[in-house]
Amino acid sequence: MKRQPAEVDRPAPDIDLPRAGGGRWRLADHRGRPVMLVFHRHLA
């Protein structure tokens, strides 16, 4: 994913991530609901 600064009063770019149990998690699937994303750089 390309690094880009947050833009005020603009929709977030869609994020598509693999789920641990299979399938995909898409930010667009949660449109209209509050979502908090937390990214950890070195988790391993």
PyMOL commands that place a pseudoatom at each C-alpha (Angstrom):
pseudoatom trace, name=CA, resn=MET, resi=1, chain=A, elem=C, hetatm=0, pos=[0.000, 0.000, 0.000]
pseudoatom trace, name=CA, resn=LYS, resi=2, chain=A, elem=C, hetatm=0, pos=[1.322, 3.407, -0.945]
pseudoatom trace, name=CA, resn=ARG, resi=3, chain=A, elem=C, hetatm=0, pos=[1.898, 5.736, 2.014]
pseudoatom trace, name=CA, resn=GLN, resi=4, chain=A, elem=C, hetatm=0, pos=[-0.263, 8.836, 1.838]
pseudoatom trace, name=CA, resn=PRO, resi=5, chain=A, elem=C, hetatm=0, pos=[-1.217, 11.508, 4.352]
pseudoatom trace, name=CA, resn=ALA, resi=6, chain=A, elem=C, hetatm=0, pos=[-4.738, 11.632, 5.775]
pseudoatom trace, name=CA, resn=GLU, resi=7, chain=A, elem=C, hetatm=0, pos=[-7.055, 14.130, 4.134]
pseudoatom trace, name=CA, resn=VAL, resi=8, chain=A, elem=C, hetatm=0, pos=[-9.567, 16.048, 6.227]
pseudoatom trace, name=CA, resn=ASP, resi=9, chain=A, elem=C, hetatm=0, pos=[-13.229, 15.837, 5.103]
pseudoatom trace, name=CA, resn=ARG, resi=10, chain=A, elem=C, hetatm=0, pos=[-12.429, 13.222, 2.471]
pseudoatom trace, name=CA, resn=PRO, resi=11, chain=A, elem=C, hetatm=0, pos=[-13.351, 9.519, 2.401]
pseudoatom trace, name=CA, resn=ALA, resi=12, chain=A, elem=C, hetatm=0, pos=[-10.561, 7.135, 3.367]
pseudoatom trace, name=CA, resn=PRO, resi=13, chain=A, elem=C, hetatm=0, pos=[-9.115, 5.012, 0.569]
pseudoatom trace, name=CA, resn=ASP, resi=14, chain=A, elem=C, hetatm=0, pos=[-10.478, 1.485, 0.442]
pseudoatom trace, name=CA, resn=ILE, resi=15, chain=A, elem=C, hetatm=0, pos=[-8.362, -1.034, 2.335]
pseudoatom trace, name=CA, resn=ASP, resi=16, chain=A, elem=C, hetatm=0, pos=[-8.527, -4.731, 1.491]
pseudoatom trace, name=CA, resn=LEU, resi=17, chain=A, elem=C, hetatm=0, pos=[-6.793, -7.115, 3.928]
pseudoatom trace, name=CA, resn=PRO, resi=18, chain=A, elem=C, hetatm=0, pos=[-6.682, -10.902, 4.377]
pseudoatom trace, name=CA, resn=ARG, resi=19, chain=A, elem=C, hetatm=0, pos=[-8.501, -12.255, 7.463]
pseudoatom trace, name=CA, resn=ALA, resi=20, chain=A, elem=C, hetatm=0, pos=[-6.626, -14.634, 9.777]
pseudoatom trace, name=CA, resn=GLY, resi=21, chain=A, elem=C, hetatm=0, pos=[-9.385, -17.262, 9.390]
pseudoatom trace, name=CA, resn=GLY, resi=22, chain=A, elem=C, hetatm=0, pos=[-9.649, -16.852, 5.618]
pseudoatom trace, name=CA, resn=GLY, resi=23, chain=A, elem=C, hetatm=0, pos=[-11.538, -14.430, 3.432]
pseudoatom trace, name=CA, resn=ARG, resi=24, chain=A, elem=C, hetatm=0, pos=[-11.012, -10.704, 3.057]
pseudoatom trace, name=CA, resn=TRP, resi=25, chain=A, elem=C, hetatm=0, pos=[-11.737, -7.606, 5.181]
pseudoatom trace, name=CA, resn=ARG, resi=26, chain=A, elem=C, hetatm=0, pos=[-12.653, -4.480, 3.214]
pseudoatom trace, name=CA, resn=LEU, resi=27, chain=A, elem=C, hetatm=0, pos=[-13.087, -1.017, 4.654]
pseudoatom trace, name=CA, resn=ALA, resi=28, chain=A, elem=C, hetatm=0, pos=[-15.803, -0.318, 2.064]
pseudoatom trace, name=CA, resn=ASP, resi=29, chain=A, elem=C, hetatm=0, pos=[-17.944, -3.060, 3.652]
pseudoatom trace, name=CA, resn=HIS, resi=30, chain=A, elem=C, hetatm=0, pos=[-18.205, -0.896, 6.794]
pseudoatom trace, name=CA, resn=ARG, resi=31, chain=A, elem=C, hetatm=0, pos=[-19.219, 2.358, 5.106]
pseudoatom trace, name=CA, resn=GLY, resi=32, chain=A, elem=C, hetatm=0, pos=[-21.386, 4.555, 7.337]
pseudoatom trace, name=CA, resn=ARG, resi=33, chain=A, elem=C, hetatm=0, pos=[-20.151, 2.928, 10.561]
pseudoatom trace, name=CA, resn=PRO, resi=34, chain=A, elem=C, hetatm=0, pos=[-17.317, 4.104, 12.808]
pseudoatom trace, name=CA, resn=VAL, resi=35, chain=A, elem=C, hetatm=0, pos=[-14.125, 2.098, 12.239]
pseudoatom trace, name=CA, resn=MET, resi=36, chain=A, elem=C, hetatm=0, pos=[-10.799, 2.422, 14.046]
pseudoatom trace, name=CA, resn=LEU, resi=37, chain=A, elem=C, hetatm=0, pos=[-7.751, 1.085, 12.235]
pseudoatom trace, name=CA, resn=VAL, resi=38, chain=A, elem=C, hetatm=0, pos=[-4.566, 0.385, 14.180]
pseudoatom trace, name=CA, resn=PHE, resi=39, chain=A, elem=C, hetatm=0, pos=[-1.368, -0.541, 12.373]
pseudoatom trace, name=CA, resn=HIS, resi=40, chain=A, elem=C, hetatm=0, pos=[1.608, -2.086, 14.175]
pseudoatom trace, name=CA, resn=ARG, resi=41, chain=A, elem=C, hetatm=0, pos=[4.901, -1.865, 12.362]
pseudoatom trace, name=CA, resn=HIS, resi=42, chain=A, elem=C, hetatm=0, pos=[6.849, -4.691, 14.058]
pseudoatom trace, name=CA, resn=LEU, resi=43, chain=A, elem=C, hetatm=0, pos=[4.467, -7.235, 15.516]
pseudoatom trace, name=CA, resn=ALA, resi=44, chain=A, elem=C, hetatm=0, pos=[6.550, -10.380, 14.930]
for i in range(1, 44): cmd.bond("trace and resi %d" % i, "trace and resi %d" % (i + 1))
show_as sticks, trace
zoom trace
